[in-house]
């Protein structure tokens, strides 16, 4: 399964010049490549990906780039970078934070993804329940008929989502099985990714996500300001062309259950 490491590296390759080379040494917070020639600070604020060795699939934001081709970062690895490690690096016009944000924005722009939360439990006579943190756009409410898996879930049709991140059951239709779980099926954004090892949901085709991320990146004022206008125009045209060839995402979203009138 693709990870945020993979997605950011592919995106960087579209937005800027990515160099791939081999380390000649390093420490837990540096990588040295004696064969690399670039101006001082050329990669400061840029991105670095480790492609092989013990710490393969780790990325870092470059905090400094010194003469002698030494990349420095702040968050130390568990061990030192050694000679022979393959790596990729992008200059300061392709910062890691922007790559991560553009990838997340592209996934969120795709629409709500069906998610489930089972943390609420029935309280005797209670009509109104606060939704768990982050839950909104509720599509379905199910009530357990057993306290053990698979719980015997049955749908509930007498509830509404109300302002203040709550659901309210109609009077006379409150769940009656005290302490039994309540299942909330809701459509929310893709979970925000932040770490190099974070897996990208298989819903998102890698090629489509790449080009959607390119467009998301070009919406950022920071990227627009440091990217040549002709390059921006070409990237937009290329993205639209490639997206026209991609199959739309098959996003699994929950269908809204009907609200039945009381009786």
Secondary structure, DSSP 4 states (H G I P E B T S, - for coil): --BHHHHHHHHHHHHS-EEEEE-SEE-SSEEE-TT----TTTTTT-EEEE-SSTTTTEEEE--EEETTTEEE-SS--SS---TT-EEEEE-TTS-HHHHHHHHHHHHHTT--EEEEEEEEE--TT--EEEPPTT--SEEEEEE-S-SSTTTT-EEE-SEEEETTTEEEEPTT----STT-EEEEEEEEPPPPP-STTPBPPTTS-HHHHHHHHHHHHHTSHHHHHHS-HHHHHHHHHHHHHHHHHSPPP----PPPPPPPPP-
